[in-house]
Amino acid sequence: MKISEYEYQRNNFKISEAATTPKKILDKDEAEKLVQKRMKEFAQAQEMMYARHHFGLIIVLQAMDAAGKDSLVNHVFQGITPAGFHVASFKQPNSIDLRHDFLWRVNAQLPERGMIGIFNRSYYEDVLISRVHPEILLNANLPGIQSLEDINEAFYQTRYRDICNYEQYLTHSGYVILKFFLHVSKEEQKKRFIARIEEKDKNWKFSSADIRERGYWNQYQDAYERAINATATIANPWYVLPADDKWTCRAIFSDILLARVSQLPLSYPKISAEEENKLESAYEELKKD
């Protein structure tokens, strides 16, 4: 697969022109084998990354409801050592979060270098949900924000710059940031919502809030287009994945993941002559035991 088809590095993303259905839909078995193959290779790279602690990986997952973020994580990272990665979900900020800057709670969830951090939703919520529901910012203790009139385009442009600067800082600190938007169609979302209601074992996934937010579909599409265009850079591009077919989406994701990590100068740490001598002594001692 050509990952460049899904990559946006500059202000050229039009959500209405981005496909939600892949050009070639893989059947489940084919996609599953591809994912397993890619992740087997990725696991080797992860082990080297973990051994050296020079680089860290941050995977940002953004999507409309029912696009398949949770299932993507569950299926793609099945064979990866749990000690090597951490999943953080960013829900509505609590009262403590609101007393800090909007990136504060993200900093607390950053993975160590050598680790993988998966952000199931992320700091981008602060330029997505707030675009659709600006009233929530009135409780964020922000200076100069007293009414909805104060939440203007200049406010969002400042936040976009803050995000770009933050990602640039993380990149300089040894982090690779992979930003994915799982692009699902409104019709496919409807099918998945209906399935959550009809299938008893999926009832727990459904929330009445999902239907309420679905009513703001066009506003969210606009918010995503604006955010992606404002924060897509050469160093930290966005990847927009067609998500109507979950298995093909996972295959594309694993392709991009492996391709990006393979660009890193990874290797196992070399030990000193003194440490080699200690290993040799330990080896001889174990043989005698």
Disulfide bonds with the S-S distance in Angstrom:
none
